């Protein structure tokens, strides 16, 4: 079976219990859609958590997800890219920078969307590698051999304080500025940093992408236990969101699960 068609994936979003709008967005590229050169570029997944007044957050997250499809635009280096994941990673970085510029310019010419932005966490799967691009405080996890590992670092004030030893994780969990982002896509003309990474994939790997409505409500232990107990990704998705709602549901909740077969 073709690697890309064998990947099982599922995305789900919930408005939560207190929000009037859902400002989250997600993207799962269809491997059967011939418009996207998945065989050379890999299979792309992304979550985005928009921010801004009125409908600005919804616009920003939608623009970010749509902008990522530029990753599949053709060029003359397809064979080189397919043999070296570094080329795919560089292309992803360029597309995220371009998407940032597009959102920023749109906000500058539409005052009602001034200051809008979005987090963006991107996963690209190929038979050998997983490629990651990340801005903000959405997250990407990998579940392997019944163990969960966080692959991204939150771009938040409190995470910077944890890293410098000024806060403990327990203190950060209740800090009044725990949601303050250091950067987001679209809020500035240029992004300071895009975190990127490449890792080898293994049969049975499961990747989870989530907005903070999920991982702020439930612990990594809750996520790990749910994935251990539910190999069906649709059931696992439902239970993760249900658990988040039971733990408060104060924000929009969005996730994608992508499973590589054994």
C-alpha positions in Angstrom: 0.0 0.0 0.0 1.2 3.5 -0.7 2.7 5.2 2.4 0.6 8.3 2.1 -2.8 6.6 1.5 -2.0 4.2 4.5 -1.7 7.1 7.0 -4.9 7.4 9.0 -5.7 11.0 10.1 -8.5 12.8 11.7 -9.1 16.5 12.6 -11.6 17.9 15.0 -12.5 21.3 16.4 -14.9 22.4 19.1 -15.9 26.0 20.0 -15.6 25.2 23.7 -18.1 26.3 26.4 -17.4 30.0 26.8 -16.4 31.4 23.4 -18.8 33.0 20.9 -16.6 32.3 17.9 -14.2 29.5 16.9 -10.9 31.2 16.0 -9.0 27.9 15.5 -8.3 26.4 12.1 -6.7 23.2 10.9 -5.5 21.7 7.6 -5.2 18.1 6.5 -4.0 17.7 2.9 -5.8 15.0 1.0 -3.1 12.6 -0.4 -5.5 11.6 -3.3 -5.8 15.2 -4.5 -3.6 15.5 -7.6 -3.3 19.2 -7.1 -0.8 18.5 -4.4 2.5 16.8 -5.2 2.4 14.6 -2.0 4.7 12.0 -3.5 7.6 14.5 -3.7 6.7 17.0 -0.9 5.1 14.8 1.8 1.7 14.9 3.5 1.0 18.2 5.4 -1.0 18.8 8.5 -1.4 22.0 10.5 -3.3 23.7 13.3 -3.7 27.4 13.9 -5.1 29.4 16.8 -6.1 32.9 15.7 -6.3 36.0 17.7 -7.6 39.6 17.3 -10.9 41.5 17.8 -14.2 40.7 16.2 -13.6 38.0 13.5 -9.9 38.8 13.0 -8.8 35.5 14.7 -10.9 33.4 12.4 -9.5 35.3 9.4 -5.9 34.9 10.5 -6.1 31.2 11.2 -7.9 30.6 7.9 -5.3 32.6 5.9 -2.5 30.7 7.6 -3.9 27.3 6.7 -4.7 28.4 3.1 -1.3 30.0 2.8 0.5 26.7 3.6 -0.9 25.2 0.4 1.8 27.3 -1.4 4.2 24.6 -0.1 2.9 22.4 -3.0 3.4 24.9 -5.8 5.7 23.3 -8.4 9.3 24.0 -9.0 12.2 22.4 -10.9 13.8 20.8 -7.8 11.3 18.1 -7.1 13.7 15.1 -7.3 16.3 16.8 -5.1 13.7 17.7 -2.5 12.4 14.2 -2.4 15.8 12.8 -1.6 16.8 15.4 1.0 14.3 16.5 3.7 16.4 19.6 4.3 15.1 21.0 1.0 11.5 20.4 2.2 12.2 22.1 5.5 13.7 25.2 3.8 10.7 25.3 1.5 8.4 25.1 4.5 10.2 28.0 6.2 9.9 30.1 3.1 6.1 29.4 2.9 5.6 30.3 6.6 7.5 33.6 6.1 5.4 34.4 3.0 2.2 33.6 4.9 3.3 35.8 7.7 3.8 38.7 5.3 0.4 38.1 3.6 -1.5 38.2 6.9 0.4 41.2 8.1 -0.2 43.1 4.8 -3.9 42.2 4.9 -4.3 43.6 8.4 -2.5 46.8 7.4 -5.0 47.4 4.6 -8.1 46.3 6.6 -8.2 48.3 9.8 -10.9 46.2 11.3 -8.4 43.3 11.4 -5.5 45.4 12.8 -3.3 43.4 15.1 -4.6 40.0 14.1 -2.3 37.0 14.1 -2.3 33.3 14.7 -0.2 30.4 16.0 0.9 27.9 13.4 2.2 24.3 14.0 2.9 22.3 10.9 3.8 18.6 10.4 4.9 17.1 7.1 5.1 13.3 6.9 7.1 11.2 4.4 8.1 7.5 4.4 11.4 8.4 6.1 10.9 11.6 8.0 8.7 14.0 9.9 9.3 17.7 9.3 8.1 20.3 11.8 7.5 24.0 11.5 6.2 26.0 14.6 5.3 29.5 15.7 3.3 30.2 18.9 1.9 28.0 21.6 0.0 25.3 19.6 1.9 22.0 19.9 3.0 18.9 18.2 3.4 15.6 20.1 4.7 12.2 19.0 3.3 9.0 20.6 5.8 6.1 20.2 6.1 2.8 22.1 3.2 4.0 24.4 5.2 7.1 25.4 4.2 10.7 24.6 6.9 13.3 23.7 6.4 17.0 23.1 8.3 18.1 20.0 7.7 21.8 20.1 8.5 24.6 22.6 5.8 27.2 23.4 6.7 30.7 22.3 5.3 32.3 25.5 6.6 34.6 28.2 6.2 31.9 30.9 8.1 29.3 28.9 10.9 31.7 28.5 10.8 32.3 32.3 10.8 28.5 32.8 13.8 28.1 30.5 15.7 30.8 32.4 14.9 29.3 35.8 12.7 32.1 36.9 9.5 30.0 37.1 8.7 26.4 37.8 6.3 24.5 35.5 3.7 24.5 38.4 4.1 28.3 38.8 3.8 28.8 35.1 0.5 26.8 35.0 -1.3 29.5 37.1 0.7 32.6 36.0 -1.5 35.5 35.0 0.5 35.9 31.7 0.7 32.3 30.8 -1.0 32.9 27.5 1.1 35.9 26.5 2.9 35.0 23.2 6.4 36.1 22.3 5.4 36.0 18.6 2.7 34.9 16.2 2.2 34.6 12.5 1.0 37.9 11.0 1.5 40.3 13.9 4.7 41.7 12.6 6.2 42.3 9.2 8.9 39.7 9.8 9.0 36.7 12.0 11.9 36.5 14.4 12.0 32.8 14.7 10.4 29.7 13.1 11.2 26.6 15.1 11.9 23.7 12.7 13.0 20.1 13.0 13.4 16.8 11.2 13.1 13.4 12.8 12.9 9.8 11.5 9.6 8.1 11.6 8.8 4.6 12.7 5.9 2.2 12.0 3.2 2.8 14.6 4.1 6.4 15.3 1.2 8.7 16.1 1.4 12.5 15.8 -0.9 14.8 17.6 -1.2 18.5 16.7 -3.2 20.7 19.2 -4.2 24.2 20.0 -3.9 25.4 23.6 -7.6 24.8 24.2 -6.6 21.1 24.5 -3.2 21.1 26.2 -4.1 23.9 28.6 -7.1 22.0 29.8 -5.6 18.5 30.2 -2.2 17.3 31.1 0.3 15.4 28.9 -0.4 12.4 31.2 -4.1 12.7 30.2 -3.1 12.8 26.5 -0.7 9.8 26.8 -3.3 7.7 28.7 -6.0 8.5 26.2 -3.8 7.5 23.2 -2.7 4.3 25.0 -6.3 3.3 25.7 -7.8 4.2 22.3 -6.0 3.1 19.1 -8.9 4.2 17.0 -8.0 7.8 16.2 -11.6 8.9 15.8 -12.4 7.6 19.3 -9.2 9.1 20.7 -10.0 12.5 19.2 -13.5 12.5 20.7 -12.3 11.5 24.1 -9.5 14.1 24.2 -12.0 16.9 23.3 -14.6 15.5 25.8 -12.0 15.5 28.5 -11.0 19.0 27.7 -14.6 20.2 27.9 -15.0 18.4 31.3 -11.9 20.1 32.6 -13.2 23.6 31.7 -13.6 24.1 28.0 -12.6 27.8 28.3 -11.1 28.1 24.8 -11.6 26.7 21.4 -10.2 23.2 21.1 -8.7 21.8 18.0 -6.6 18.7 17.3 -5.3 16.5 14.5 -4.2 12.9 15.0 -2.1 11.3 12.2 -1.1 7.6 12.6 1.5 5.7 10.7 0.5 2.0 10.4 2.5 -0.7 12.0 
